Every structure is written in C-alpha cells, then in structure tokens.
Amino acid sequence: MTPLVAANKAKPLSDDASHVLVVDDDHRIRELLVTYLQNNGYRVTAAGDVASARSAMRGLAFDVLILDVMLPDASGLDLARELRRDSKVPILMLTALDDKASRVAGFEAGIDDYIPKPFEPRELLIRLNNILRRYDPKEGSRDEVRMGEAIFSLGRGELKRGDMVVKLTERERDLLRQFAVRPGVAIPRHELTGNSVDGDATASERAVDVQINRLRRKIEPDPANPVYLQTSRGRGYVLYTDG
C-alpha cells in the first residue's frame, strides 16, 4: 500500500475550507495537486491507491474527491461505484483515457465530472469549484442548470422549458451533460465527438456542429444568436448558465 500523504498547509486556511481527497499513484501529480489546491484555499489529503483512500475516508469526511482511474490496486471506477452505494460525495475523475466509452463508464459509475491527462491546473480548479457550488447546501440543489426558460437536470437527463419536457436524443443528452458539468469552460470539438481511434475525426467534428445547432434550437431563445451555448473561436464550444 502506498503510504497516505497528509498535506502540509501552504498558508492559513479558513475554518470552512473544503477538504479534498486526491487519489493518484503518480507522485508528481499528487504533489502538484496538493500544492496547487492548498495555494487556492483548499484543505488537502492525498493517497496513492484505493486502499489508502479507503483508510482516509474511514477517519475523515471529505467535500470532494479527485480520483485517478488507473490505480495500482484497483480501478478508480470501482471505487466510485462503491462510494455511490451510500455516499453522495462529489467525484472529479482524472483519466488518461479520453474517449467516449471511458467518459460514459465514468458517468455510469456516478462521477460528477472528468478531466483528461495531461491537464491544465487552472481548468481543474474551475471544474472543482463548479462541482462544489452544485453541492453547496447554502445554494440549494445544483443538480439542475438553468439557461433562461430552459432547465436541464443532470441526474434525470431531462430538459424542460417551463412545464414542458423537451425531447432529447441520447447523443444530445450526453453532450448537454458534458457541458452542464463544466459551465463556462470551453470544450474542444474533438473531445465532444466520442470518436473511435479508427473513425473519421473531421466527419465526427462536423457531426458535433450539427448536434450543437440542434441543441441550440432546444435551449436558446434565438438559436441564430446563441446566448448560452456559444462557439469559442479556436477552442470549441462553451455553455454559460444562469445558475
């Protein structure tokens, strides 16, 4: 078992600082995350494998987990499934497997968001903050994201405009969920394709453009001039929400 690493405080933390458990067998990534998150006001504990993570959770309550998929003693997906039997602790998953099947497997296991390796620390921090805002009891339930009159429930995968349920295809639901767990973050088209290694990437990205236009017709007051699901030039697409 990799020893549990209790992170030293980089600077004084507030009494209500969120406590993050980082689970990753890569020592360099663990140290990067510990230092970076502490410097941004988080309390951090780190573990190098699933056994150490379980040990930490027996003695401490965490506000959120940053969980690697490939660990030396078990899969991070298995730990996520185990936790979801009796815990609602938010999970941000790290993965070197950036394909649709891996993303879907993560969401099916109950994770709240994922970020592929290598990652930009600032983007990880934004996603972590978004997850915690959704789970903040002071802000009420954040299972839903609002885009004007349109409201999307991440848990049910349901889109409503007022009292009317808007029909979504499975692909549209998958896309909208990817955007909803990362509001304000530009997602590249290639990350949205769910394309296989042998697939035609150009054709898949064109298909994403078509699907985005269809989603805009279901979300936007004026699909020709989108306010919420916008194109980020040179970066992909980004969803802005009202909460």
BELWO-V773455 format. One record per helix or strand of 3 or more residues. SS is the DSSP state (helix for helix, strand for strand). FROM is the first residue (numbers start at 0). TO is the last residue. If there is no record, write none. Layout:
<<SS;FROM;TO> <SS;FROM;TO>>
This chain:
<<strand;18;22> <helix;26;38> <strand;42;46> <helix;49;58> <strand;63;67> <helix;75;83> <strand;89;94> <helix;99;108> <strand;112;115> <helix;120;134> <helix;136;138> <strand;143;146> <strand;149;152> <strand;157;160> <strand;163;165> <helix;169;179> <helix;188;191> <helix;200;218> <helix;222;224> <strand;228;231> <strand;235;238>>
